[in-house]
Amino acid sequence: MFAKFGPIIMGIPLLLIGLAWVFDPATAAQLVQSELQSGTALSTQIGDSVAFFLGAGYLLIAGGFKRDRSMVLIGGCLVGLVAPARVLAATAHGGALTLDLIVIELITLTVAVLAARSMTD
């Protein structure tokens, strides 16, 4: 049960944030505590964010439904790798240390790993 629904529950908000980046970038930026850029930076910010959130959300949701360990782990790892990148941004580059988002990212990774480990062949 957890192996299927854990990743799905974690993937749905990611998918919704990805859709928000497509249709309402200002709201999406607020959801992830970001500010919209301009020009080329805005194109990169929206393009990368859409790809990340839709991709990770899809992998978690589809992996949960299909009970596909690889999909779940890849989706979870994509999200989980954001946490150390945030710490790096804060400690080495003067960014804000967003502990609330880091916790969510680490929870998503943990759910993905635990769900994948509980999936049977």
C-alpha positions as CSV (number, residue, x, y, z in Angstrom):
1,M,0.0,0.0,0.0
2,F,2.7,2.5,1.0
3,A,4.9,1.4,-1.9
4,K,2.1,2.6,-4.3
5,F,0.6,5.5,-2.5
6,G,3.6,7.1,-0.8
7,P,5.2,8.1,-4.1
8,I,1.9,9.2,-5.6
9,I,1.1,11.4,-2.6
10,M,4.6,13.0,-2.8
11,G,4.3,13.4,-6.6
12,I,1.0,15.1,-6.9
13,P,2.1,18.4,-5.4
14,L,5.2,18.4,-7.6
15,L,3.1,17.8,-10.7
16,L,0.7,20.7,-9.6
17,I,3.7,23.0,-9.0
18,G,5.0,22.1,-12.5
19,L,1.6,23.0,-14.0
20,A,1.6,26.3,-12.1
21,W,5.0,27.1,-13.6
22,V,3.4,26.5,-17.0
23,F,0.2,28.6,-16.4
24,D,1.0,31.0,-13.6
25,P,4.7,31.4,-13.0
26,A,4.2,34.1,-10.4
27,T,2.2,31.8,-8.1
28,A,4.6,28.9,-8.7
29,A,7.5,31.1,-7.7
30,Q,5.8,32.0,-4.5
31,L,5.1,28.3,-3.8
32,V,8.8,27.6,-3.9
33,Q,9.9,30.8,-2.2
34,S,11.5,32.2,-5.3
35,E,11.3,35.5,-7.2
36,L,10.7,35.6,-10.9
37,Q,13.7,36.6,-12.9
38,S,13.6,38.5,-16.2
39,G,14.8,38.0,-19.8
40,T,16.9,35.0,-20.4
41,A,17.0,34.1,-16.7
42,L,13.2,34.0,-16.7
43,S,13.1,31.6,-19.6
44,T,15.7,29.4,-17.9
45,Q,13.9,29.6,-14.6
46,I,10.5,28.6,-16.1
47,G,11.9,26.0,-18.5
48,D,14.0,24.3,-15.8
49,S,11.3,24.5,-13.2
50,V,8.6,23.0,-15.5
51,A,10.9,20.2,-16.5
52,F,12.0,19.5,-12.9
53,F,8.6,19.6,-11.2
54,L,6.6,17.8,-14.0
55,G,9.4,15.2,-14.5
56,A,9.9,14.4,-10.8
57,G,6.1,14.4,-10.1
58,Y,5.5,12.1,-13.1
59,L,8.2,9.7,-12.1
60,L,6.9,9.4,-8.6
61,I,3.3,9.1,-9.6
62,A,3.8,6.7,-12.5
63,G,6.4,4.7,-10.5
64,G,3.9,4.3,-7.7
65,F,1.1,3.2,-10.0
66,K,3.4,0.8,-11.9
67,R,5.3,-0.2,-8.8
68,D,8.5,0.6,-10.7
69,R,11.4,1.0,-8.3
70,S,13.6,2.8,-10.7
71,M,11.0,5.4,-11.6
72,V,10.3,6.1,-7.9
73,L,14.0,6.2,-7.0
74,I,14.8,8.6,-9.9
75,G,11.9,10.9,-9.0
76,G,12.9,10.9,-5.3
77,C,16.6,11.4,-6.0
78,L,15.8,14.4,-8.3
79,V,13.9,16.1,-5.5
80,G,16.4,14.9,-2.8
81,L,19.4,16.4,-4.6
82,V,17.9,19.8,-4.3
83,A,18.4,19.8,-0.5
84,P,22.3,19.7,-0.5
85,A,22.2,22.2,-3.4
86,R,20.2,24.6,-1.2
87,V,22.7,24.2,1.6
88,L,25.5,24.9,-0.8
89,A,23.7,28.0,-2.2
90,A,23.2,29.3,1.4
91,T,26.7,28.5,2.7
92,A,28.9,29.2,-0.3
93,H,26.9,31.7,-2.3
94,G,24.9,33.9,0.1
95,G,21.5,32.4,-0.6
96,A,18.8,32.0,2.0
97,L,18.8,28.8,4.0
98,T,15.2,27.5,3.4
99,L,15.0,24.8,6.0
100,D,11.3,24.2,5.5
101,L,11.8,23.3,1.8
102,I,14.9,21.2,2.6
103,V,12.8,19.2,5.0
104,I,10.1,18.6,2.4
105,E,12.8,17.5,-0.1
106,L,14.4,15.1,2.3
107,I,11.0,13.7,3.3
108,T,10.2,13.1,-0.4
109,L,13.5,11.3,-0.9
110,T,12.9,9.2,2.2
111,V,9.4,8.2,1.1
112,A,10.8,7.3,-2.4
113,V,13.6,5.1,-0.9
114,L,11.3,3.4,1.5
115,A,8.6,2.8,-1.1
116,A,11.1,1.4,-3.6
117,R,12.6,-0.9,-1.0
118,S,9.2,-2.2,-0.1
119,M,8.2,-3.0,-3.7
120,T,8.3,-6.6,-4.6
121,D,9.4,-8.0,-8.0
